[in-house]
């Protein structure tokens, strides 16, 4: 993954607070900060047995009617998606599985809809002060 910034955007205090809030409101349940220990690598030994700061659990989750694209893949229905890694999210210009938005707040809020496992987390985000929401955005953009 790209190296996350500790100072940009918003400064170290904002990013650090945003990281703590990201965890406390439940985002890290699915967007797990680190996957522990990769498999051994026969090609690049330094990549074996390493932690990966993917910000994903790589599992399939129900994301509700709002994100449902009616496309089934394997055993996953149209409202089920693998948790996207957030590494490099600060360098992206489009968000969600179909690139429907360039607005990070809109992407967060799109996680809430009927049947979504993330609805409560989005409600937690929406209940934050404007400053705390901005700290979460700064944290995400630092990745």
MDTraj code that builds the backbone (N, CA, C; nanometers):
import mdtraj as md
import numpy as np

residues = "UNK UNK UNK UNK UNK UNK UNK UNK UNK UNK UNK UNK UNK UNK UNK UNK UNK UNK UNK UNK UNK UNK UNK UNK UNK UNK UNK UNK UNK UNK UNK UNK UNK UNK UNK UNK UNK UNK UNK UNK UNK UNK UNK UNK UNK UNK UNK UNK UNK UNK UNK UNK UNK UNK UNK UNK UNK UNK UNK UNK UNK UNK UNK UNK UNK UNK UNK UNK UNK UNK UNK UNK UNK UNK UNK UNK UNK UNK UNK UNK UNK UNK UNK UNK UNK UNK UNK UNK UNK UNK UNK UNK UNK UNK UNK UNK UNK UNK UNK UNK UNK UNK UNK UNK UNK UNK UNK UNK UNK UNK UNK UNK UNK UNK UNK UNK UNK UNK UNK UNK UNK UNK UNK UNK UNK UNK UNK UNK UNK UNK UNK UNK UNK UNK UNK UNK UNK UNK UNK UNK UNK UNK UNK".split()
xyz = np.array([
    [0.0822, -0.1204, 0.0000],
    [0.0000, 0.0000, 0.0000],
    [0.0856, 0.1253, 0.0000],
    [0.0326, 0.2348, -0.0480],
    [0.1076, 0.3595, -0.0404],
    [0.1321, 0.3973, 0.1052],
    [0.2365, 0.4729, 0.1280],
    [0.2669, 0.5196, 0.2626],
    [0.1689, 0.6309, 0.2987],
    [0.1000, 0.6136, 0.4117],
    [0.0046, 0.7150, 0.4558],
    [0.0791, 0.8368, 0.5082],
    [0.0202, 0.9525, 0.4897],
    [0.0774, 1.0765, 0.5412],
    [0.0357, 1.0940, 0.6868],
    [0.1234, 1.1476, 0.7662],
    [0.0895, 1.1779, 0.9052],
    [0.0577, 1.3257, 0.9246],
    [0.0707, 1.4055, 0.8176],
    [0.0520, 1.5500, 0.8322],
    [-0.0416, 1.6137, 0.7300],
    [-0.0661, 1.5495, 0.6174],
    [-0.1445, 1.6104, 0.5097],
    [-0.2584, 1.5169, 0.4722],
    [-0.3799, 1.5662, 0.4600],
    [-0.4247, 1.7034, 0.4817],
    [-0.4657, 1.7261, 0.6275],
    [-0.4723, 1.8506, 0.6654],
    [-0.5290, 1.8892, 0.7931],
    [-0.4371, 1.8898, 0.9129],
    [-0.3187, 1.8307, 0.9001],
    [-0.2247, 1.8287, 1.0106],
    [-0.2319, 1.7008, 1.0926],
    [-0.1269, 1.6787, 1.1687],
    [-0.1117, 1.5547, 1.2450],
    [-0.2237, 1.5354, 1.3467],
    [-0.2641, 1.6412, 1.4144],
    [-0.3677, 1.6286, 1.5168],
    [-0.5003, 1.5868, 1.4554],
    [-0.5372, 1.6480, 1.3436],
    [-0.6618, 1.6142, 1.2752],
    [-0.6602, 1.4703, 1.2256],
    [-0.5514, 1.4288, 1.1642],
    [-0.5415, 1.2921, 1.1118],
    [-0.5473, 1.1905, 1.2247],
    [-0.4753, 1.2164, 1.3315],
    [-0.4752, 1.1259, 1.4461],
    [-0.6149, 1.1161, 1.5082],
    [-0.6800, 1.2306, 1.5268],
    [-0.8164, 1.2299, 1.5810],
    [-0.9114, 1.1586, 1.4847],
    [-0.8978, 1.1849, 1.3557],
    [-0.9828, 1.1195, 1.2555],
    [-0.9675, 0.9687, 1.2568],
    [-0.8455, 0.9208, 1.2771],
    [-0.8207, 0.7766, 1.2867],
    [-0.8920, 0.7179, 1.4075],
    [-0.8829, 0.7860, 1.5207],
    [-0.9485, 0.7382, 1.6425],
    [-1.1009, 0.7371, 1.6260],
    [-1.1554, 0.8409, 1.5632],
    [-1.2999, 0.8481, 1.5414],
    [-1.3436, 0.7405, 1.4426],
    [-1.2673, 0.7199, 1.3357],
    [-1.2922, 0.6148, 1.2364],
    [-1.3116, 0.4809, 1.3081],
    [-1.2243, 0.4534, 1.4040],
    [-1.2339, 0.3285, 1.4804],
    [-1.3532, 0.3304, 1.5752],
    [-1.3732, 0.4415, 1.6450],
    [-1.4763, 0.4455, 1.7501],
    [-1.6185, 0.4398, 1.6957],
    [-1.6419, 0.4899, 1.5750],
    [-1.7785, 0.4879, 1.5209],
    [-1.8094, 0.3587, 1.4457],
    [-1.7091, 0.2721, 1.4283],
    [-1.7340, 0.1402, 1.3710],
    [-1.6839, 0.1168, 1.2299],
    [-1.6225, 0.2154, 1.1679],
    [-1.5737, 0.1977, 1.0304],
    [-1.4726, 0.0827, 1.0211],
    [-1.3914, 0.0686, 1.1248],
    [-1.2829, -0.0300, 1.1210],
    [-1.3308, -0.1737, 1.1400],
    [-1.4599, -0.1926, 1.1677],
    [-1.5113, -0.3301, 1.1763],
    [-1.4944, -0.3996, 1.0415],
    [-1.5260, -0.3294, 0.9347],
    [-1.5096, -0.3844, 0.7998],
    [-1.3820, -0.3334, 0.7328],
    [-1.3545, -0.2045, 0.7504],
    [-1.2329, -0.1462, 0.6932],
    [-1.1211, -0.1589, 0.7969],
    [-1.0872, -0.2848, 0.8251],
    [-0.9875, -0.3201, 0.9266],
    [-0.8529, -0.2594, 0.8884],
    [-0.7928, -0.1820, 0.9795],
    [-0.6680, -0.1128, 0.9450],
    [-0.5563, -0.2043, 0.8943],
    [-0.5367, -0.3189, 0.9552],
    [-0.4250, -0.4052, 0.9117],
    [-0.4679, -0.5503, 0.9102],
    [-0.4329, -0.6163, 0.8034],
    [-0.4458, -0.7613, 0.7943],
    [-0.3133, -0.8159, 0.8430],
    [-0.3191, -0.9054, 0.9356],
    [-0.1974, -0.9556, 0.9988],
    [-0.1369, -1.0715, 0.9205],
    [-0.0152, -1.0600, 0.8895],
    [0.0714, -1.1634, 0.8369],
    [0.0250, -1.2279, 0.7066],
    [0.0892, -1.1874, 0.6003],
    [0.0651, -1.2470, 0.4687],
    [0.1315, -1.3842, 0.4610],
    [0.0989, -1.4566, 0.3577],
    [0.1608, -1.5875, 0.3357],
    [0.3069, -1.5687, 0.2948],
    [0.3899, -1.6717, 0.3124],
    [0.5297, -1.6605, 0.2668],
    [0.5359, -1.6357, 0.1162],
    [0.6335, -1.5579, 0.0729],
    [0.6507, -1.5303, -0.0688],
    [0.7790, -1.5954, -0.1174],
    [0.7674, -1.6758, -0.2224],
    [0.8851, -1.7392, -0.2823],
    [0.9559, -1.6457, -0.3796],
    [0.8906, -1.5378, -0.4180],
    [0.9476, -1.4462, -0.5162],
    [1.0104, -1.3254, -0.4485],
    [0.9382, -1.2668, -0.3528],
    [0.9876, -1.1498, -0.2799],
    [0.9775, -1.1802, -0.1310],
    [1.0801, -1.2407, -0.0741],
    [1.0732, -1.2836, 0.0655],
    [1.0328, -1.1734, 0.1633],
    [1.0691, -1.0487, 0.1364],
    [1.0352, -0.9409, 0.2294],
    [0.8845, -0.9149, 0.2362],
    [0.8083, -0.9646, 0.1381],
    [0.6638, -0.9477, 0.1401],
    [0.5932, -1.0580, 0.2177],
    [0.6645, -1.1646, 0.2488],
    [0.6064, -1.2739, 0.3253],
    [0.6017, -1.2409, 0.4726],
    [0.4989, -1.2914, 0.5402],
    [0.4819, -1.2718, 0.6840],
    [0.4827, -1.1235, 0.7206],
    [0.4228, -1.0407, 0.6363],
    [0.4178, -0.8960, 0.6597],
    [0.2752, -0.8546, 0.6931],
    [0.2625, -0.7469, 0.7704],
    [0.1318, -0.6868, 0.7922],
    [0.0977, -0.6011, 0.6706],
    [-0.0298, -0.5983, 0.6347],
    [-0.0744, -0.5204, 0.5203],
    [-0.1776, -0.4191, 0.5698],
    [-0.1471, -0.2912, 0.5559],
    [-0.2372, -0.1848, 0.5998],
    [-0.3402, -0.1558, 0.4915],
    [-0.4276, -0.2533, 0.4708],
    [-0.5241, -0.2466, 0.3609],
    [-0.6514, -0.1699, 0.3953],
    [-0.6846, -0.1594, 0.5225],
    [-0.8119, -0.1023, 0.5649],
    [-0.9273, -0.1757, 0.4981],
    [-0.9235, -0.3098, 0.5104],
    [-1.0287, -0.3971, 0.4584],
    [-1.0240, -0.5295, 0.5330],
    [-1.1383, -0.5924, 0.5486],
    [-1.1408, -0.7295, 0.6000],
    [-1.1510, -0.8293, 0.4842],
    [-1.1656, -0.7778, 0.3619],
    [-1.1753, -0.8579, 0.2393],
    [-1.2913, -0.9563, 0.2437],
    [-1.3915, -0.9263, 0.3234],
    [-1.5081, -1.0128, 0.3329],
    [-1.6240, -0.9535, 0.2540],
    [-1.7247, -1.0368, 0.2297],
    [-1.8434, -0.9963, 0.1563],
    [-1.9479, -0.9466, 0.2567],
    [-2.0049, -0.8295, 0.2306],
    [-2.1048, -0.7711, 0.3201],
    [-2.2275, -0.7268, 0.2411],
    [-2.3434, -0.7356, 0.3052],
    [-2.4664, -0.6802, 0.2482],
    [-2.4596, -0.5285, 0.2612],
    [-2.4744, -0.4587, 0.1500],
    [-2.4638, -0.3127, 0.1504],
    [-2.5966, -0.2450, 0.1206],
    [-2.7040, -0.3212, 0.1132],
    [-2.8376, -0.2649, 0.1054],
    [-2.8843, -0.2251, -0.0328],
    [-3.0053, -0.1716, -0.0342],
    [-3.0716, -0.1374, -0.1602],
    [-3.0057, -0.0194, -0.2315],
    [-2.9448, 0.0710, -0.1567],
    [-2.8848, 0.1897, -0.2171],
    [-2.7663, 0.1608, -0.3063],
    [-2.6886, 0.0594, -0.2722],
    [-2.5715, 0.0245, -0.3534],
    [-2.5964, -0.0971, -0.4427],
    [-2.7107, -0.1602, -0.4274],
    [-2.7433, -0.2802, -0.5041],
    [-2.7339, -0.2520, -0.6540],
    [-2.6523, -0.3310, -0.7230],
    [-2.6388, -0.3136, -0.8679],
    [-2.6978, -0.4317, -0.9454],
    [-2.7614, -0.5257, -0.8718],
    [-2.8245, -0.6433, -0.9322],
    [-2.7283, -0.7295, -1.0125],
    [-2.6002, -0.7199, -0.9822],
    [-2.5002, -0.8052, -1.0470],
    [-2.4557, -0.9096, -0.9456],
    [-2.4776, -1.0352, -0.9778],
    [-2.4333, -1.1434, -0.8907],
    [-2.2984, -1.1933, -0.9387],
    [-2.2107, -1.2196, -0.8431],
    [-2.0800, -1.2771, -0.8751],
    [-2.0552, -1.3908, -0.7778],
    [-2.0394, -1.5111, -0.8311],
    [-2.0238, -1.6273, -0.7446],
    [-2.1459, -1.6398, -0.6558],
    [-2.1235, -1.6509, -0.5254],
    [-2.2340, -1.6617, -0.4308],
    [-2.2826, -1.5265, -0.3808],
    [-2.2211, -1.4167, -0.4255],
    [-2.2583, -1.2834, -0.3794],
    [-2.3722, -1.2289, -0.4641],
    [-2.4774, -1.1833, -0.3965],
    [-2.5911, -1.1224, -0.4652],
    [-2.5613, -0.9783, -0.5026],
    [-2.6584, -0.9138, -0.5625],
    [-2.6410, -0.7783, -0.6140],
    [-2.6182, -0.6714, -0.5093],
    [-2.6515, -0.7021, -0.3832],
    [-2.6288, -0.6040, -0.2764],
    [-2.5087, -0.6420, -0.1898],
    [-2.4321, -0.7400, -0.2340],
    [-2.3175, -0.7858, -0.1556],
    [-2.1871, -0.7471, -0.2247],
    [-2.0961, -0.6940, -0.1445],
    [-1.9684, -0.6479, -0.1980],
    [-1.8552, -0.6849, -0.1044],
    [-1.7391, -0.7114, -0.1625],
    [-1.6181, -0.7303, -0.0833],
    [-1.5724, -0.5928, -0.0363],
    [-1.5337, -0.5844, 0.0907],
    [-1.4900, -0.4565, 0.1463],
    [-1.3708, -0.4048, 0.0673],
    [-1.3881, -0.2896, 0.0065],
    [-1.2801, -0.2294, -0.0722],
    [-1.1684, -0.1818, 0.0196],
    [-1.0435, -0.2111, -0.0132],
    [-0.9331, -0.1541, 0.0651],
    [-0.9341, -0.0020, 0.0527],
    [-0.9056, 0.0642, 0.1620],
    [-0.9020, 0.2102, 0.1597],
    [-0.7616, 0.2647, 0.1373],
    [-0.6620, 0.1768, 0.1264],
    [-0.5269, 0.2273, 0.1001],
    [-0.5303, 0.3086, -0.0295],
    [-0.4685, 0.4216, -0.0288],
    [-0.4637, 0.5069, -0.1465],
    [-0.5911, 0.5844, -0.1742],
    [-0.6902, 0.5807, -0.0831],
    [-0.8174, 0.6484, -0.1098],
    [-0.7971, 0.7987, -0.1286],
    [-0.6959, 0.8544, -0.0660],
    [-0.6681, 0.9969, -0.0813],
    [-0.6196, 1.0343, -0.2205],
    [-0.5830, 0.9346, -0.2995],
    [-0.5353, 0.9585, -0.4353],
    [-0.6419, 0.9273, -0.5400],
    [-0.7583, 0.8823, -0.4953],
    [-0.8660, 0.8469, -0.5882],
    [-0.9554, 0.9674, -0.6153],
    [-1.0163, 0.9672, -0.7325],
    [-1.1106, 1.0738, -0.7640],
    [-1.2542, 1.0222, -0.7730],
    [-1.2726, 0.8909, -0.7823],
    [-1.4061, 0.8324, -0.7857],
    [-1.4152, 0.7264, -0.6775],
    [-1.5347, 0.7148, -0.6185],
    [-1.5550, 0.6238, -0.5066],
    [-1.6722, 0.5306, -0.5312],
    [-1.6762, 0.4256, -0.4536],
    [-1.7741, 0.3180, -0.4556],
    [-1.7426, 0.2214, -0.5703],
    [-1.8086, 0.1081, -0.5694],
    [-1.7771, 0.0015, -0.6643],
    [-1.7980, 0.0432, -0.8090],
    [-1.8848, 0.1387, -0.8313],
    [-1.9159, 0.1797, -0.9680],
    [-1.8709, 0.3220, -0.9999],
    [-1.7936, 0.3834, -0.9097],
    [-1.7414, 0.5170, -0.9353],
    [-1.8473, 0.6247, -0.9433],
    [-1.9596, 0.6044, -0.8779],
    [-2.0738, 0.6953, -0.8940],
    [-2.0550, 0.8330, -0.8323],
    [-1.9536, 0.8494, -0.7471],
    [-1.9355, 0.9801, -0.6849],
    [-1.7876, 1.0148, -0.6718],
    [-1.7606, 1.1427, -0.6750],
    [-1.6258, 1.1914, -0.6476],
    [-1.6224, 1.2597, -0.5108],
    [-1.7337, 1.2508, -0.4381],
    [-1.7496, 1.3153, -0.3083],
    [-1.7377, 1.2098, -0.1986],
    [-1.6382, 1.2227, -0.1142],
    [-1.6122, 1.1228, -0.0106],
    [-1.7263, 1.1151, 0.0905],
    [-1.7861, 1.2279, 0.1258],
    [-1.9005, 1.2236, 0.2184],
    [-2.0179, 1.1507, 0.1530],
    [-2.0427, 1.1749, 0.0259],
    [-2.1499, 1.1036, -0.0440],
    [-2.1222, 0.9540, -0.0456],
    [-1.9961, 0.9157, -0.0621],
    [-1.9599, 0.7734, -0.0609],
    [-1.9870, 0.7118, 0.0762],
    [-1.9514, 0.7842, 0.1809],
    [-1.9779, 0.7340, 0.3164],
    [-2.1281, 0.7185, 0.3365],
    [-2.2026, 0.8202, 0.3030],
    [-2.3477, 0.8177, 0.3259],
    [-2.4189, 0.7146, 0.2387],
    [-2.3627, 0.6805, 0.1240],
    [-2.4229, 0.5790, 0.0368],
    [-2.4171, 0.4400, 0.1000],
    [-2.3355, 0.4234, 0.2027],
    [-2.3287, 0.2954, 0.2720],
    [-2.4537, 0.2678, 0.3559],
    [-2.5388, 0.3669, 0.3763],
    [-2.6594, 0.3504, 0.4575],
    [-2.7813, 0.3378, 0.3685],
    [-2.8493, 0.2258, 0.3797],
    [-2.9766, 0.2062, 0.3115],
    [-3.0398, 0.0803, 0.3675],
    [-3.1608, 0.0539, 0.3293],
    [-3.2322, -0.0632, 0.3788],
    [-3.1518, -0.1898, 0.3502],
    [-3.1227, -0.2660, 0.4551],
    [-3.0503, -0.3917, 0.4408],
    [-2.8996, -0.3795, 0.4477],
    [-2.8469, -0.2594, 0.4660],
    [-2.7016, -0.2408, 0.4703],
    [-2.6468, -0.2693, 0.6092],
    [-2.5390, -0.3450, 0.6142],
    [-2.4696, -0.3723, 0.7393],
    [-2.4025, -0.2466, 0.7944],
    [-2.3882, -0.1426, 0.7135],
    [-2.3153, -0.0226, 0.7547],
    [-2.4068, 0.0932, 0.7965],
    [-2.5363, 0.0730, 0.7970],
    [-2.6283, 0.1836, 0.8261],
    [-2.6009, 0.2475, 0.9623],
    [-2.5765, 0.1679, 1.0657],
    [-2.5520, 0.2251, 1.1981],
    [-2.4216, 0.3049, 1.2001],
    [-2.3214, 0.2568, 1.1295],
    [-2.1932, 0.3281, 1.1246],
    [-2.2121, 0.4641, 1.0579],
    [-2.2897, 0.4678, 0.9512],
    [-2.3169, 0.5957, 0.8842],
    [-2.3955, 0.6877, 0.9766],
    [-2.4894, 0.6330, 1.0508],
    [-2.5630, 0.7122, 1.1487],
    [-2.4666, 0.7692, 1.2530],
    [-2.3707, 0.6888, 1.2967],
    [-2.2688, 0.7368, 1.3912],
    [-2.1877, 0.8505, 1.3296],
    [-2.1506, 0.8361, 1.2017],
    [-2.0764, 0.9408, 1.1324],
    [-2.1595, 1.0688, 1.1244],
    [-2.2852, 1.0551, 1.0863],
    [-2.3728, 1.1717, 1.0714],
    [-2.3929, 1.2450, 1.2036],
    [-2.3830, 1.1736, 1.3153],
    [-2.4020, 1.2343, 1.4477],
    [-2.2784, 1.3100, 1.4967],
    [-2.1668, 1.2946, 1.4271],
    [-2.0439, 1.3643, 1.4667],
    [-2.0557, 1.5140, 1.4416],
    [-1.9772, 1.5908, 1.5143],
    [-1.9674, 1.7338, 1.4853],
    [-1.9052, 1.7519, 1.3470],
    [-1.9253, 1.8677, 1.2884],
    [-1.8650, 1.8982, 1.1587],
    [-1.7135, 1.8837, 1.1654],
    [-1.6532, 1.9287, 1.2758],
    [-1.5074, 1.9202, 1.2909],
    [-1.4610, 1.7746, 1.2955],
    [-1.5334, 1.6889, 1.3669],
    [-1.4943, 1.5476, 1.3738],
    [-1.5143, 1.4780, 1.2396],
    [-1.6216, 1.5126, 1.1681],
    [-1.6399, 1.4573, 1.0330],
    [-1.5223, 1.4974, 0.9445],
    [-1.4794, 1.6224, 0.9537],
    [-1.3660, 1.6692, 0.8737],
    [-1.2387, 1.5945, 0.9116],
    [-1.2206, 1.5658, 1.0399],
    [-1.1031, 1.4891, 1.0827],
    [-1.1050, 1.3488, 1.0227],
    [-1.2222, 1.2858, 1.0172],
    [-1.2322, 1.1535, 0.9533],
    [-1.1970, 1.1650, 0.8060],
    [-1.2482, 1.2677, 0.7380],
    [-1.2149, 1.2877, 0.5967],
    [-1.0658, 1.3111, 0.5781],
    [-1.0055, 1.3912, 0.6656],
    [-0.8607, 1.4156, 0.6568],
    [-0.7833, 1.2860, 0.6772],
    [-0.8279, 1.2057, 0.7729],
    [-0.7640, 1.0756, 0.7943],
    [-0.7726, 0.9897, 0.6681],
    [-0.8929, 0.9793, 0.6102],
    [-0.9104, 0.8974, 0.4904],
    [-0.8246, 0.9496, 0.3753],
    [-0.8209, 1.0797, 0.3600],
    [-0.7415, 1.1380, 0.2499],
    [-0.5913, 1.1247, 0.2747],
    [-0.5520, 1.0974, 0.3997],
    [-0.4095, 1.0781, 0.4291],
    [-0.3610, 0.9394, 0.3904],
    [-0.4549, 0.8474, 0.3663],
    [-0.4169, 0.7084, 0.3369],
    [-0.3582, 0.6934, 0.1980],
])
top = md.Topology()
chain = top.add_chain()
for i, resn in enumerate(residues, 1):
    res = top.add_residue(resn, chain, resSeq=i)
    for name in ("N", "CA", "C"):
        top.add_atom(name, md.element.get_by_symbol(name[0]), res)
traj = md.Trajectory(xyz[None], top)
